[in-house]
């Protein structure tokens, strides 16, 4: 399929190892999933505040992604599902291991609703999942399995199964394991943080909280590089002489720490190719959003030696 006139009608950009015709048919299936209605159990109506947040984030993400020169796709409110866990028992709740989740096979994302307790936490999770949605997604000819997508070729009656191939920097094998998972999460979280630091202060429903965070932060810890660590600060006003704060961090702290060590080392060893660490970060962003892993793999192997990129994928898989 020629890349030039491709219009992204769902999050999925490519289907590989199948004929052009099968690829078109599969992309139509993903388009129908993207446009289709899904009703999750435990799903609740979105409040006007949340609908406004989704609308603002879509607009701002467009501007945000333009800066990285990557294609942007709107994530309609109908593709975002809020789940209310209050009817579940404590035991059932502990079995749910995510705040938000996006699956390429459904083309919809789900978020746990805790907006009444912590609206900005919901906002960070929302933008994180919207970035996953926008990141590169491809599928490949594979085998029947829990997460496979079937299709029958109308002419040959041949039954085909697709397995996920890529999502962001994730590379999947036939068993559904995803290599580079931790790197992908680090990059997506860093993008969400950057988005937060720039746009949350301009977003209704978030600006008051962010103003307080920024004010306390500039008084207590003026080092701007530390801002990537702190999502939220609450001041407990009981004691005026001894100010007490409760600090909430962004997710994937360990993964992001390791990730920045990699970025720093690539930068230090390739100063002829990069002006700033941000340039190296941008290479990871490009890999995540466009699916082009080769430029990243090349510089990684140049820095850490032959075979090292594959090893990184192994070490960061899930
Ligand atoms: Zn994630």
py3Dmol code that shows the C-alpha trace and the ligand (Angstrom):
import py3Dmol

protein = """\
ATOM      1  CA  UNK A   1       0.000   0.000   0.000  1.00  0.00           C
ATOM      2  CA  UNK A   2       1.475   3.364  -0.895  1.00  0.00           C
ATOM      3  CA  UNK A   3       2.233   5.482   2.149  1.00  0.00           C
ATOM      4  CA  UNK A   4       1.569   8.763   0.355  1.00  0.00           C
ATOM      5  CA  UNK A   5      -2.199   8.654   0.105  1.00  0.00           C
ATOM      6  CA  UNK A   6      -2.837   6.634   3.253  1.00  0.00           C
ATOM      7  CA  UNK A   7      -5.523   8.102   5.492  1.00  0.00           C
ATOM      8  CA  UNK A   8      -5.513   6.883   9.063  1.00  0.00           C
ATOM      9  CA  UNK A   9      -9.076   5.754   9.760  1.00  0.00           C
ATOM     10  CA  UNK A  10      -8.253   4.034  13.039  1.00  0.00           C
ATOM     11  CA  UNK A  11      -5.216   3.795  15.276  1.00  0.00           C
ATOM     12  CA  UNK A  12      -3.846   1.012  13.061  1.00  0.00           C
ATOM     13  CA  UNK A  13      -1.515   2.107  10.287  1.00  0.00           C
ATOM     14  CA  UNK A  14      -0.212  -1.134   8.820  1.00  0.00           C
ATOM     15  CA  UNK A  15      -1.077  -4.800   8.401  1.00  0.00           C
ATOM     16  CA  UNK A  16       1.928  -6.770   7.131  1.00  0.00           C
ATOM     17  CA  UNK A  17       2.602 -10.220   5.632  1.00  0.00           C
ATOM     18  CA  UNK A  18      -0.802 -10.192   3.911  1.00  0.00           C
ATOM     19  CA  UNK A  19      -1.847  -9.195   0.378  1.00  0.00           C
ATOM     20  CA  UNK A  20      -2.719  -5.548  -0.356  1.00  0.00           C
ATOM     21  CA  UNK A  21      -6.365  -6.526  -0.597  1.00  0.00           C
ATOM     22  CA  UNK A  22      -6.336  -8.341   2.745  1.00  0.00           C
ATOM     23  CA  UNK A  23      -4.556  -5.383   4.297  1.00  0.00           C
ATOM     24  CA  UNK A  24      -7.310  -3.055   3.053  1.00  0.00           C
ATOM     25  CA  UNK A  25      -9.987  -5.378   4.411  1.00  0.00           C
ATOM     26  CA  UNK A  26      -8.315  -5.657   7.776  1.00  0.00           C
ATOM     27  CA  UNK A  27      -7.876  -1.887   7.988  1.00  0.00           C
ATOM     28  CA  UNK A  28     -11.620  -1.587   7.345  1.00  0.00           C
ATOM     29  CA  UNK A  29     -12.281  -3.923  10.256  1.00  0.00           C
ATOM     30  CA  UNK A  30     -10.156  -1.699  12.491  1.00  0.00           C
ATOM     31  CA  UNK A  31     -11.944   1.375  11.129  1.00  0.00           C
ATOM     32  CA  UNK A  32     -15.306  -0.218  12.011  1.00  0.00           C
ATOM     33  CA  UNK A  33     -14.035  -0.997  15.495  1.00  0.00           C
ATOM     34  CA  UNK A  34     -12.813   2.573  15.854  1.00  0.00           C
ATOM     35  CA  UNK A  35     -16.144   3.983  14.684  1.00  0.00           C
ATOM     36  CA  UNK A  36     -18.250   1.385  16.442  1.00  0.00           C
ATOM     37  CA  UNK A  37     -19.976   1.682  19.774  1.00  0.00           C
ATOM     38  CA  UNK A  38     -18.735  -0.249  22.764  1.00  0.00           C
ATOM     39  CA  UNK A  39     -20.457  -0.492  26.113  1.00  0.00           C
ATOM     40  CA  UNK A  40     -18.268  -1.598  29.001  1.00  0.00           C
ATOM     41  CA  UNK A  41     -19.747  -3.141  32.126  1.00  0.00           C
ATOM     42  CA  UNK A  42     -19.354  -0.686  35.041  1.00  0.00           C
ATOM     43  CA  UNK A  43     -19.291   2.137  32.516  1.00  0.00           C
ATOM     44  CA  UNK A  44     -20.667   5.483  33.653  1.00  0.00           C
ATOM     45  CA  UNK A  45     -21.776   8.604  31.799  1.00  0.00           C
ATOM     46  CA  UNK A  46     -19.101  11.208  31.317  1.00  0.00           C
ATOM     47  CA  UNK A  47     -19.695  14.450  33.163  1.00  0.00           C
ATOM     48  CA  UNK A  48     -19.611  17.747  31.209  1.00  0.00           C
ATOM     49  CA  UNK A  49     -16.229  18.464  32.885  1.00  0.00           C
ATOM     50  CA  UNK A  50     -14.746  15.252  31.542  1.00  0.00           C
ATOM     51  CA  UNK A  51     -16.192  15.802  28.069  1.00  0.00           C
ATOM     52  CA  UNK A  52     -14.636  19.255  28.073  1.00  0.00           C
ATOM     53  CA  UNK A  53     -11.318  17.787  29.210  1.00  0.00           C
ATOM     54  CA  UNK A  54     -11.334  15.266  26.342  1.00  0.00           C
ATOM     55  CA  UNK A  55     -12.149  18.027  23.886  1.00  0.00           C
ATOM     56  CA  UNK A  56      -9.356  20.275  25.208  1.00  0.00           C
ATOM     57  CA  UNK A  57      -6.835  17.439  25.182  1.00  0.00           C
ATOM     58  CA  UNK A  58      -7.650  16.545  21.592  1.00  0.00           C
ATOM     59  CA  UNK A  59      -7.066  20.143  20.513  1.00  0.00           C
ATOM     60  CA  UNK A  60      -3.894  20.530  22.549  1.00  0.00           C
ATOM     61  CA  UNK A  61      -2.472  17.160  21.509  1.00  0.00           C
ATOM     62  CA  UNK A  62      -2.738  18.262  17.906  1.00  0.00           C
ATOM     63  CA  UNK A  63      -0.515  21.243  18.688  1.00  0.00           C
ATOM     64  CA  UNK A  64       1.741  19.086  20.854  1.00  0.00           C
ATOM     65  CA  UNK A  65       2.361  16.429  18.192  1.00  0.00           C
ATOM     66  CA  UNK A  66       2.948  19.032  15.484  1.00  0.00           C
ATOM     67  CA  UNK A  67       6.048  20.040  17.422  1.00  0.00           C
ATOM     68  CA  UNK A  68       7.436  16.525  17.009  1.00  0.00           C
ATOM     69  CA  UNK A  69       6.395  16.497  13.365  1.00  0.00           C
ATOM     70  CA  UNK A  70       4.207  13.440  13.830  1.00  0.00           C
ATOM     71  CA  UNK A  71       0.697  12.736  12.667  1.00  0.00           C
ATOM     72  CA  UNK A  72      -2.102  13.335  15.134  1.00  0.00           C
ATOM     73  CA  UNK A  73      -5.424  11.534  15.363  1.00  0.00           C
ATOM     74  CA  UNK A  74      -8.456  12.669  17.309  1.00  0.00           C
ATOM     75  CA  UNK A  75      -9.655  10.234  19.962  1.00  0.00           C
ATOM     76  CA  UNK A  76     -13.429  10.804  20.088  1.00  0.00           C
ATOM     77  CA  UNK A  77     -15.166  10.860  23.467  1.00  0.00           C
ATOM     78  CA  UNK A  78     -17.158   7.812  22.306  1.00  0.00           C
ATOM     79  CA  UNK A  79     -13.918   5.791  22.252  1.00  0.00           C
ATOM     80  CA  UNK A  80     -13.148   6.659  25.866  1.00  0.00           C
ATOM     81  CA  UNK A  81     -14.945   4.698  28.575  1.00  0.00           C
ATOM     82  CA  UNK A  82     -15.014   5.578  32.255  1.00  0.00           C
ATOM     83  CA  UNK A  83     -15.477   2.738  34.724  1.00  0.00           C
ATOM     84  CA  UNK A  84     -16.932   3.200  38.184  1.00  0.00           C
ATOM     85  CA  UNK A  85     -15.577   0.580  40.582  1.00  0.00           C
ATOM     86  CA  UNK A  86     -17.706   1.555  43.587  1.00  0.00           C
ATOM     87  CA  UNK A  87     -20.049  -1.421  43.176  1.00  0.00           C
ATOM     88  CA  UNK A  88     -17.142  -3.878  43.356  1.00  0.00           C
ATOM     89  CA  UNK A  89     -15.863  -5.491  46.537  1.00  0.00           C
ATOM     90  CA  UNK A  90     -12.413  -4.544  47.831  1.00  0.00           C
ATOM     91  CA  UNK A  91     -11.144  -7.932  46.709  1.00  0.00           C
ATOM     92  CA  UNK A  92     -12.490  -7.448  43.185  1.00  0.00           C
ATOM     93  CA  UNK A  93     -10.987  -3.972  43.032  1.00  0.00           C
ATOM     94  CA  UNK A  94      -7.494  -5.247  43.837  1.00  0.00           C
ATOM     95  CA  UNK A  95      -7.720  -7.553  40.817  1.00  0.00           C
ATOM     96  CA  UNK A  96      -7.935  -4.554  38.485  1.00  0.00           C
ATOM     97  CA  UNK A  97      -4.329  -3.697  37.823  1.00  0.00           C
ATOM     98  CA  UNK A  98      -4.625  -0.524  35.781  1.00  0.00           C
ATOM     99  CA  UNK A  99      -5.802   3.086  35.990  1.00  0.00           C
ATOM    100  CA  UNK A 100      -6.239   3.232  32.264  1.00  0.00           C
ATOM    101  CA  UNK A 101      -5.815   0.844  29.366  1.00  0.00           C
ATOM    102  CA  UNK A 102      -5.710   1.029  25.603  1.00  0.00           C
ATOM    103  CA  UNK A 103      -5.890  -2.072  23.449  1.00  0.00           C
ATOM    104  CA  UNK A 104      -5.253  -1.859  19.741  1.00  0.00           C
ATOM    105  CA  UNK A 105      -7.602  -4.788  19.076  1.00  0.00           C
ATOM    106  CA  UNK A 106     -10.616  -2.868  20.432  1.00  0.00           C
ATOM    107  CA  UNK A 107      -9.660   0.675  19.340  1.00  0.00           C
ATOM    108  CA  UNK A 108     -11.271   2.038  22.495  1.00  0.00           C
ATOM    109  CA  UNK A 109      -9.698   2.961  25.811  1.00  0.00           C
ATOM    110  CA  UNK A 110     -10.932   2.555  29.365  1.00  0.00           C
ATOM    111  CA  UNK A 111     -10.154   4.613  32.445  1.00  0.00           C
ATOM    112  CA  UNK A 112     -10.991   3.971  36.059  1.00  0.00           C
ATOM    113  CA  UNK A 113     -13.047   6.918  37.271  1.00  0.00           C
ATOM    114  CA  UNK A 114     -11.656   8.548  40.381  1.00  0.00           C
ATOM    115  CA  UNK A 115     -12.303  12.060  39.144  1.00  0.00           C
ATOM    116  CA  UNK A 116     -14.121  13.013  42.347  1.00  0.00           C
ATOM    117  CA  UNK A 117     -11.033  12.160  44.416  1.00  0.00           C
ATOM    118  CA  UNK A 118      -8.246  13.287  42.124  1.00  0.00           C
ATOM    119  CA  UNK A 119      -9.228  14.994  38.880  1.00  0.00           C
ATOM    120  CA  UNK A 120      -5.648  15.655  37.776  1.00  0.00           C
ATOM    121  CA  UNK A 121      -4.720  11.976  38.225  1.00  0.00           C
ATOM    122  CA  UNK A 122      -7.540  11.081  35.850  1.00  0.00           C
ATOM    123  CA  UNK A 123      -6.296  13.793  33.468  1.00  0.00           C
ATOM    124  CA  UNK A 124      -2.731  12.417  33.466  1.00  0.00           C
ATOM    125  CA  UNK A 125      -3.991   8.886  32.827  1.00  0.00           C
ATOM    126  CA  UNK A 126      -6.294  10.143  30.084  1.00  0.00           C
ATOM    127  CA  UNK A 127      -3.538  11.944  28.205  1.00  0.00           C
ATOM    128  CA  UNK A 128      -1.193   8.956  28.675  1.00  0.00           C
ATOM    129  CA  UNK A 129      -3.735   6.600  27.057  1.00  0.00           C
ATOM    130  CA  UNK A 130      -4.527   9.109  24.298  1.00  0.00           C
ATOM    131  CA  UNK A 131      -0.811   9.146  23.440  1.00  0.00           C
ATOM    132  CA  UNK A 132      -0.786   5.319  23.299  1.00  0.00           C
ATOM    133  CA  UNK A 133      -3.811   5.562  20.986  1.00  0.00           C
ATOM    134  CA  UNK A 134      -1.924   7.971  18.737  1.00  0.00           C
ATOM    135  CA  UNK A 135       1.279   5.931  18.729  1.00  0.00           C
ATOM    136  CA  UNK A 136       2.170   3.634  15.839  1.00  0.00           C
ATOM    137  CA  UNK A 137       0.090   0.435  15.682  1.00  0.00           C
ATOM    138  CA  UNK A 138       0.570  -2.428  13.278  1.00  0.00           C
ATOM    139  CA  UNK A 139      -0.598  -6.024  12.967  1.00  0.00           C
ATOM    140  CA  UNK A 140       0.750  -9.054  11.119  1.00  0.00           C
ATOM    141  CA  UNK A 141      -0.350 -12.391   9.796  1.00  0.00           C
ATOM    142  CA  UNK A 142      -0.210 -14.783  12.715  1.00  0.00           C
ATOM    143  CA  UNK A 143      -2.059 -17.548  14.464  1.00  0.00           C
ATOM    144  CA  UNK A 144      -5.319 -18.070  16.321  1.00  0.00           C
ATOM    145  CA  UNK A 145      -5.124 -16.950  19.949  1.00  0.00           C
ATOM    146  CA  UNK A 146      -6.768 -14.962  22.702  1.00  0.00           C
ATOM    147  CA  UNK A 147      -5.717 -11.623  21.238  1.00  0.00           C
ATOM    148  CA  UNK A 148      -5.881 -12.530  17.560  1.00  0.00           C
ATOM    149  CA  UNK A 149      -8.197 -10.988  15.008  1.00  0.00           C
ATOM    150  CA  UNK A 150      -9.825 -13.345  12.450  1.00  0.00           C
ATOM    151  CA  UNK A 151     -10.988 -12.555   8.917  1.00  0.00           C
ATOM    152  CA  UNK A 152     -12.182 -14.699   6.021  1.00  0.00           C
ATOM    153  CA  UNK A 153     -11.003 -13.739   2.540  1.00  0.00           C
ATOM    154  CA  UNK A 154     -14.230 -13.471   0.533  1.00  0.00           C
ATOM    155  CA  UNK A 155     -12.733 -14.851  -2.679  1.00  0.00           C
ATOM    156  CA  UNK A 156     -10.560 -17.671  -1.452  1.00  0.00           C
ATOM    157  CA  UNK A 157     -12.513 -18.420   1.747  1.00  0.00           C
ATOM    158  CA  UNK A 158      -9.154 -18.608   3.444  1.00  0.00           C
ATOM    159  CA  UNK A 159      -9.287 -17.798   7.138  1.00  0.00           C
ATOM    160  CA  UNK A 160      -6.597 -15.412   8.334  1.00  0.00           C
ATOM    161  CA  UNK A 161      -5.580 -14.503  11.848  1.00  0.00           C
ATOM    162  CA  UNK A 162      -3.785 -11.337  12.777  1.00  0.00           C
ATOM    163  CA  UNK A 163      -1.495 -10.888  15.762  1.00  0.00           C
ATOM    164  CA  UNK A 164      -0.333  -7.569  17.035  1.00  0.00           C
ATOM    165  CA  UNK A 165       3.055  -6.619  15.629  1.00  0.00           C
ATOM    166  CA  UNK A 166       3.890  -3.197  17.027  1.00  0.00           C
ATOM    167  CA  UNK A 167       2.445  -0.624  19.337  1.00  0.00           C
ATOM    168  CA  UNK A 168       4.602   2.409  19.935  1.00  0.00           C
ATOM    169  CA  UNK A 169       8.062   0.983  20.633  1.00  0.00           C
ATOM    170  CA  UNK A 170       6.610  -2.380  21.693  1.00  0.00           C
ATOM    171  CA  UNK A 171       7.561  -5.258  19.407  1.00  0.00           C
ATOM    172  CA  UNK A 172       5.330  -8.317  19.854  1.00  0.00           C
ATOM    173  CA  UNK A 173       6.204 -11.935  19.282  1.00  0.00           C
ATOM    174  CA  UNK A 174       3.679 -14.640  18.326  1.00  0.00           C
ATOM    175  CA  UNK A 175       3.089 -15.455  21.989  1.00  0.00           C
ATOM    176  CA  UNK A 176       1.943 -11.917  22.687  1.00  0.00           C
ATOM    177  CA  UNK A 177       5.014 -10.942  24.675  1.00  0.00           C
ATOM    178  CA  UNK A 178       6.009  -7.360  24.071  1.00  0.00           C
ATOM    179  CA  UNK A 179       9.664  -6.401  23.893  1.00  0.00           C
ATOM    180  CA  UNK A 180      10.740  -2.846  24.861  1.00  0.00           C
ATOM    181  CA  UNK A 181       7.539  -2.445  26.914  1.00  0.00           C
ATOM    182  CA  UNK A 182       9.258  -0.498  29.704  1.00  0.00           C
ATOM    183  CA  UNK A 183      10.923   1.841  27.210  1.00  0.00           C
ATOM    184  CA  UNK A 184       7.595   2.498  25.515  1.00  0.00           C
ATOM    185  CA  UNK A 185       5.913   3.281  28.846  1.00  0.00           C
ATOM    186  CA  UNK A 186       8.797   5.571  29.833  1.00  0.00           C
ATOM    187  CA  UNK A 187       8.526   7.522  26.570  1.00  0.00           C
ATOM    188  CA  UNK A 188       4.723   7.791  26.701  1.00  0.00           C
ATOM    189  CA  UNK A 189       4.838   8.888  30.356  1.00  0.00           C
ATOM    190  CA  UNK A 190       7.517  11.484  29.603  1.00  0.00           C
ATOM    191  CA  UNK A 191       5.357  12.857  26.788  1.00  0.00           C
ATOM    192  CA  UNK A 192       2.363  12.963  29.123  1.00  0.00           C
ATOM    193  CA  UNK A 193       4.449  14.856  31.696  1.00  0.00           C
ATOM    194  CA  UNK A 194       5.604  17.348  29.088  1.00  0.00           C
ATOM    195  CA  UNK A 195       1.987  17.800  28.024  1.00  0.00           C
ATOM    196  CA  UNK A 196       0.915  18.261  31.650  1.00  0.00           C
ATOM    197  CA  UNK A 197       3.615  20.873  32.342  1.00  0.00           C
ATOM    198  CA  UNK A 198       2.617  22.876  29.311  1.00  0.00           C
ATOM    199  CA  UNK A 199      -1.139  22.516  28.965  1.00  0.00           C
ATOM    200  CA  UNK A 200      -2.653  21.625  32.348  1.00  0.00           C
ATOM    201  CA  UNK A 201      -2.172  25.171  33.634  1.00  0.00           C
ATOM    202  CA  UNK A 202      -4.329  26.388  30.733  1.00  0.00           C
ATOM    203  CA  UNK A 203      -7.025  23.752  31.154  1.00  0.00           C
ATOM    204  CA  UNK A 204     -10.226  24.449  33.022  1.00  0.00           C
ATOM    205  CA  UNK A 205     -10.690  22.072  35.930  1.00  0.00           C
ATOM    206  CA  UNK A 206      -6.929  21.651  36.326  1.00  0.00           C
ATOM    207  CA  UNK A 207      -5.476  25.128  36.491  1.00  0.00           C
ATOM    208  CA  UNK A 208      -6.095  25.836  40.192  1.00  0.00           C
ATOM    209  CA  UNK A 209      -4.453  22.628  41.293  1.00  0.00           C
ATOM    210  CA  UNK A 210      -1.518  23.122  38.941  1.00  0.00           C
ATOM    211  CA  UNK A 211      -1.037  26.724  40.071  1.00  0.00           C
ATOM    212  CA  UNK A 212      -0.707  25.490  43.647  1.00  0.00           C
ATOM    213  CA  UNK A 213       1.742  22.767  42.601  1.00  0.00           C
ATOM    214  CA  UNK A 214       3.882  25.229  40.673  1.00  0.00           C
ATOM    215  CA  UNK A 215       3.844  27.783  43.470  1.00  0.00           C
ATOM    216  CA  UNK A 216       4.882  25.311  46.171  1.00  0.00           C
ATOM    217  CA  UNK A 217       7.414  23.795  43.827  1.00  0.00           C
ATOM    218  CA  UNK A 218       9.153  27.049  42.995  1.00  0.00           C
ATOM    219  CA  UNK A 219       9.395  27.855  46.731  1.00  0.00           C
ATOM    220  CA  UNK A 220      10.507  24.457  47.946  1.00  0.00           C
ATOM    221  CA  UNK A 221      12.507  22.973  45.050  1.00  0.00           C
ATOM    222  CA  UNK A 222      13.390  25.496  42.392  1.00  0.00           C
ATOM    223  CA  UNK A 223      15.355  23.018  40.235  1.00  0.00           C
ATOM    224  CA  UNK A 224      13.158  22.736  37.116  1.00  0.00           C
ATOM    225  CA  UNK A 225      14.562  19.325  36.148  1.00  0.00           C
ATOM    226  CA  UNK A 226      12.919  17.883  39.275  1.00  0.00           C
ATOM    227  CA  UNK A 227       9.518  18.874  37.960  1.00  0.00           C
ATOM    228  CA  UNK A 228       9.382  15.684  35.962  1.00  0.00           C
ATOM    229  CA  UNK A 229       9.175  13.844  39.282  1.00  0.00           C
ATOM    230  CA  UNK A 230       6.264  15.575  40.955  1.00  0.00           C
ATOM    231  CA  UNK A 231       2.721  15.258  39.665  1.00  0.00           C
ATOM    232  CA  UNK A 232       0.893  16.832  42.537  1.00  0.00           C
ATOM    233  CA  UNK A 233       1.556  18.506  45.863  1.00  0.00           C
ATOM    234  CA  UNK A 234      -0.965  18.957  48.645  1.00  0.00           C
ATOM    235  CA  UNK A 235      -0.128  21.216  51.550  1.00  0.00           C
ATOM    236  CA  UNK A 236      -1.436  20.209  54.950  1.00  0.00           C
ATOM    237  CA  UNK A 237      -2.089  23.471  56.714  1.00  0.00           C
ATOM    238  CA  UNK A 238      -2.395  22.237  60.342  1.00  0.00           C
ATOM    239  CA  UNK A 239       0.925  23.593  61.468  1.00  0.00           C
ATOM    240  CA  UNK A 240       2.079  26.991  60.257  1.00  0.00           C
ATOM    241  CA  UNK A 241       5.713  26.835  61.406  1.00  0.00           C
ATOM    242  CA  UNK A 242       6.350  23.338  60.150  1.00  0.00           C
ATOM    243  CA  UNK A 243       4.856  23.196  56.650  1.00  0.00           C
ATOM    244  CA  UNK A 244       3.917  19.684  55.573  1.00  0.00           C
ATOM    245  CA  UNK A 245       3.384  18.521  52.035  1.00  0.00           C
ATOM    246  CA  UNK A 246       2.071  15.366  50.529  1.00  0.00           C
ATOM    247  CA  UNK A 247       3.816  14.625  47.237  1.00  0.00           C
ATOM    248  CA  UNK A 248       2.488  12.425  44.441  1.00  0.00           C
ATOM    249  CA  UNK A 249       4.800  11.241  41.673  1.00  0.00           C
ATOM    250  CA  UNK A 250       4.183  10.412  38.069  1.00  0.00           C
ATOM    251  CA  UNK A 251       4.039   6.741  37.191  1.00  0.00           C
ATOM    252  CA  UNK A 252       6.846   4.511  35.880  1.00  0.00           C
ATOM    253  CA  UNK A 253       9.471   6.267  38.017  1.00  0.00           C
ATOM    254  CA  UNK A 254      12.002   3.408  37.841  1.00  0.00           C
ATOM    255  CA  UNK A 255      11.503   2.870  34.116  1.00  0.00           C
ATOM    256  CA  UNK A 256      11.916   6.579  33.423  1.00  0.00           C
ATOM    257  CA  UNK A 257      15.054   6.771  35.537  1.00  0.00           C
ATOM    258  CA  UNK A 258      16.640   3.935  33.555  1.00  0.00           C
ATOM    259  CA  UNK A 259      15.405   5.451  30.323  1.00  0.00           C
ATOM    260  CA  UNK A 260      17.059   8.826  31.005  1.00  0.00           C
ATOM    261  CA  UNK A 261      20.325   7.067  31.859  1.00  0.00           C
ATOM    262  CA  UNK A 262      20.213   5.523  28.379  1.00  0.00           C
ATOM    263  CA  UNK A 263      19.390   8.886  26.780  1.00  0.00           C
ATOM    264  CA  UNK A 264      22.292  10.574  28.631  1.00  0.00           C
ATOM    265  CA  UNK A 265      24.772   7.908  27.610  1.00  0.00           C
ATOM    266  CA  UNK A 266      23.716   8.011  23.950  1.00  0.00           C
ATOM    267  CA  UNK A 267      24.057  11.782  24.050  1.00  0.00           C
ATOM    268  CA  UNK A 268      27.484  11.749  25.740  1.00  0.00           C
ATOM    269  CA  UNK A 269      28.929   9.209  23.314  1.00  0.00           C
ATOM    270  CA  UNK A 270      27.492  10.793  20.167  1.00  0.00           C
ATOM    271  CA  UNK A 271      27.932  14.504  20.655  1.00  0.00           C
ATOM    272  CA  UNK A 272      28.802  14.831  16.977  1.00  0.00           C
ATOM    273  CA  UNK A 273      25.242  13.735  16.110  1.00  0.00           C
ATOM    274  CA  UNK A 274      23.176  15.442  18.818  1.00  0.00           C
ATOM    275  CA  UNK A 275      23.084  18.974  20.186  1.00  0.00           C
ATOM    276  CA  UNK A 276      21.040  18.227  23.308  1.00  0.00           C
ATOM    277  CA  UNK A 277      19.642  15.264  25.216  1.00  0.00           C
ATOM    278  CA  UNK A 278      16.245  16.322  23.897  1.00  0.00           C
ATOM    279  CA  UNK A 279      17.430  15.397  20.389  1.00  0.00           C
ATOM    280  CA  UNK A 280      18.046  11.848  21.617  1.00  0.00           C
ATOM    281  CA  UNK A 281      14.660  11.824  23.360  1.00  0.00           C
ATOM    282  CA  UNK A 282      13.101  12.906  20.066  1.00  0.00           C
ATOM    283  CA  UNK A 283      14.541   9.830  18.367  1.00  0.00           C
ATOM    284  CA  UNK A 284      12.632   7.634  20.849  1.00  0.00           C
ATOM    285  CA  UNK A 285       9.491   9.714  20.292  1.00  0.00           C
ATOM    286  CA  UNK A 286       9.783   9.251  16.522  1.00  0.00           C
ATOM    287  CA  UNK A 287      10.176   5.483  16.966  1.00  0.00           C
ATOM    288  CA  UNK A 288       7.097   5.413  19.201  1.00  0.00           C
ATOM    289  CA  UNK A 289       4.845   7.567  17.028  1.00  0.00           C
ATOM    290  CA  UNK A 290       5.928   6.608  13.498  1.00  0.00           C
ATOM    291  CA  UNK A 291       7.083   3.029  14.010  1.00  0.00           C
ATOM    292  CA  UNK A 292      10.528   3.680  12.526  1.00  0.00           C
ATOM    293  CA  UNK A 293      12.806   1.769  14.882  1.00  0.00           C
ATOM    294  CA  UNK A 294      15.886   1.579  12.661  1.00  0.00           C
ATOM    295  CA  UNK A 295      17.426   5.020  13.347  1.00  0.00           C
ATOM    296  CA  UNK A 296      17.082   4.312  17.064  1.00  0.00           C
ATOM    297  CA  UNK A 297      18.492   0.792  16.758  1.00  0.00           C
ATOM    298  CA  UNK A 298      21.455   2.103  14.766  1.00  0.00           C
ATOM    299  CA  UNK A 299      22.506   4.741  17.299  1.00  0.00           C
ATOM    300  CA  UNK A 300      21.834   2.360  20.191  1.00  0.00           C
ATOM    301  CA  UNK A 301      24.128  -0.309  18.736  1.00  0.00           C
ATOM    302  CA  UNK A 302      26.737   2.308  17.917  1.00  0.00           C
ATOM    303  CA  UNK A 303      26.674   3.377  21.574  1.00  0.00           C
ATOM    304  CA  UNK A 304      26.334   0.053  23.378  1.00  0.00           C
ATOM    305  CA  UNK A 305      27.740  -2.432  20.871  1.00  0.00           C
ATOM    306  CA  UNK A 306      26.408  -5.020  18.381  1.00  0.00           C
ATOM    307  CA  UNK A 307      23.407  -6.989  19.622  1.00  0.00           C
ATOM    308  CA  UNK A 308      22.701  -4.512  22.417  1.00  0.00           C
ATOM    309  CA  UNK A 309      19.381  -3.279  21.016  1.00  0.00           C
ATOM    310  CA  UNK A 310      17.943  -6.763  20.970  1.00  0.00           C
ATOM    311  CA  UNK A 311      19.188  -7.234  24.515  1.00  0.00           C
ATOM    312  CA  UNK A 312      17.436  -4.026  25.584  1.00  0.00           C
ATOM    313  CA  UNK A 313      14.197  -5.387  24.122  1.00  0.00           C
ATOM    314  CA  UNK A 314      14.618  -8.564  26.170  1.00  0.00           C
ATOM    315  CA  UNK A 315      15.447  -6.724  29.383  1.00  0.00           C
ATOM    316  CA  UNK A 316      12.429  -4.437  29.094  1.00  0.00           C
ATOM    317  CA  UNK A 317       9.823  -6.937  27.897  1.00  0.00           C
ATOM    318  CA  UNK A 318       6.586  -7.914  29.502  1.00  0.00           C
TER     319      UNK A 318
END
"""
ligand_1 = """\
1
ZN
Zn 0.922 3.126 29.326
"""
view = py3Dmol.view(width=600, height=400)
view.addModel(protein, "pdb")
view.setStyle({"model": 0}, {"cartoon": {"style": "trace"}})
view.addModel(ligand_1, "xyz")
view.setStyle({"model": 1}, {"stick": {}})
view.zoomTo()
view.show()
